[in-house]
Amino acid sequence: MRILRKLTLQYLKMNRTRTIVTIIGIILSIGLIMTIAGLATSAWESSIRSAVRMSGDYDFLLAGCGKAVHSVGLHGRKGAGGV
């Protein structure tokens, strides 16, 4: 292990410019990956919020019940989930 560490440090000292450019490249690539992941997560959450805003956050939908839903008092309430 000591030989490997010694050779590694010697190589890094001989090629300082390449080492610095490599470290900067790694830092930039990690930042880019994190930015893309953040944008993807934000777009996903935005699409979910848009779907909830357009169609509500129902657990289930009572279709074709007509006046029965009016008499229970669930008509027009977003997210009403119990009858």
C-alpha positions as CSV (number, residue, x, y, z in Angstrom):
1,M,0.0,0.0,0.0
2,R,2.8,2.4,0.8
3,I,4.3,1.9,-2.7
4,L,1.0,2.6,-4.4
5,R,0.5,5.7,-2.3
6,K,4.0,6.9,-3.0
7,L,3.6,6.4,-6.8
8,T,0.2,8.1,-6.7
9,L,1.5,11.2,-5.0
10,Q,4.5,11.3,-7.3
11,Y,2.3,11.1,-10.3
12,L,-0.1,13.8,-9.0
13,K,2.9,16.1,-8.3
14,M,4.4,15.6,-11.8
15,N,1.1,16.4,-13.6
16,R,-0.3,19.2,-11.5
17,T,-2.2,20.8,-14.4
18,R,-3.9,17.6,-15.4
19,T,-4.8,16.9,-11.7
20,I,-6.3,20.3,-11.2
21,V,-8.3,20.1,-14.5
22,T,-9.5,16.6,-13.5
23,I,-10.7,17.7,-10.1
24,I,-12.5,20.7,-11.6
25,G,-14.1,18.4,-14.2
26,I,-15.4,16.1,-11.4
27,I,-16.8,19.0,-9.4
28,L,-18.5,20.5,-12.5
29,S,-20.0,17.1,-13.5
30,I,-21.4,16.5,-10.0
31,G,-22.9,19.9,-10.0
32,L,-24.5,19.3,-13.4
33,I,-25.9,16.0,-12.3
34,M,-27.4,17.5,-9.2
35,T,-28.9,20.4,-11.2
36,I,-30.5,18.1,-13.7
37,A,-31.9,15.9,-10.9
38,G,-33.3,19.0,-9.2
39,L,-34.9,20.2,-12.4
40,A,-36.5,16.8,-13.1
41,T,-37.9,16.6,-9.5
42,S,-39.3,20.1,-9.9
43,A,-40.9,19.3,-13.2
44,W,-42.4,16.1,-11.8
45,E,-43.9,17.9,-8.7
46,S,-45.2,20.7,-11.0
47,S,-47.0,18.3,-13.2
48,I,-48.6,16.6,-10.2
49,R,-49.7,20.0,-8.8
50,S,-51.2,20.9,-12.2
51,A,-53.1,17.6,-12.4
52,V,-54.5,18.1,-8.9
53,R,-55.5,21.7,-9.7
54,M,-57.2,20.6,-13.0
55,S,-59.0,17.5,-11.7
56,G,-58.9,17.6,-7.9
57,D,-57.3,15.3,-5.5
58,Y,-60.1,12.7,-5.3
59,D,-59.4,9.2,-3.9
60,F,-62.3,8.0,-6.0
61,L,-65.0,9.5,-8.2
62,L,-68.7,8.8,-8.1
63,A,-69.9,8.9,-11.7
64,G,-73.5,8.7,-12.9
65,C,-75.0,9.2,-9.4
66,G,-77.0,12.3,-10.3
67,K,-79.2,13.7,-7.6
68,A,-78.0,11.2,-5.0
69,V,-74.7,13.0,-4.8
70,H,-76.5,16.3,-4.3
71,S,-78.6,15.0,-1.5
72,V,-75.5,13.7,0.4
73,G,-73.8,17.1,-0.1
74,L,-70.7,16.0,-1.8
75,H,-71.2,17.8,-5.1
76,G,-68.5,20.4,-5.8
77,R,-66.2,19.5,-3.0
78,K,-62.7,18.7,-4.0
79,G,-61.3,15.6,-2.4
80,A,-64.5,14.4,-0.8
81,G,-63.9,10.8,-0.2
82,G,-66.7,9.3,1.9
83,V,-70.3,8.5,1.4
